[in-house]
């Protein structure tokens, strides 16, 4: 049996590290995962040469959930990614969602069992990400924005939604500098110092003023983590609706109208790195074969 799934990344509205409350929205850059059955063992590979630890933990946890031994039944997983790694665009959430959802679907069909429901998949994927130490808060906001698409506002500590809805499908530009920043290695204490300011940004998100929330959150975290906040300000100056640091970096995102795309690309061209053009994703994780 062979199946494929696409799982999009997400961009930050509110980074949850400071307060435990977050917000994010799906973007049209994704990870595609193809899995096929084999006699035994779990084997994983990707197109970026990255460690496959998270993939293996996701598959192992799904097998354990169903009581399946990899000595008696196996799967081979291969991924292709449009998402830059260690960039703040939820590549870990997209990957874990993809592997858990495809594992569940194949096992359920192969053994005539019930597939996991949406939140079971998300929670298992988050547990795997925590075990792999690729997330600090569990990233319920990133995981759900990736899985469902649209925009979410969440209580990450309790893994609960405050808001979950579709978002207007604006163009999104991503500025990627020539370096990454792994969220699992971030200075949590430094970020928590600014929790009162982040709480102010979160109140904006709860009021569905997502763009102001993104702007404020991005400035707070960029300055806290040592990124150049001028990147976001430059985008706003030439017409972005909202712009800020995504996650713990290193990427910045800008939400804009079509007519501002070229101006934002031009102003960001003075920075070393590259600009990726995408859009808001409202589809989320979906099987493609």
Secondary structure, DSSP 8 states (H G I E B T S, - for coil): -EEEEEEEEEEEEE-TTTTSEEEEEEEEEEEEEEEEEESS-EEEEESS----HHHHHHHHHHHHHHT--TTT-EEEEEEEE-S-TTSSS-HHHHHHHHHHHHHHHHHHHHHT-----HHHHHHHHHHHHHHTT--SS--HHHHHHHHH-SEEEEETTTTEEEEEE-----EEEEEE-SS---GGGS-HHHHHTTHHHHHHHHHHHHTT-HHHHHHHHHHHHHHHHT--THHHHHHHHTT-SEEEE-TTSS-EEEEE-GGGHHHHHHHHTTSSSEEEEEEB--S-SEE--
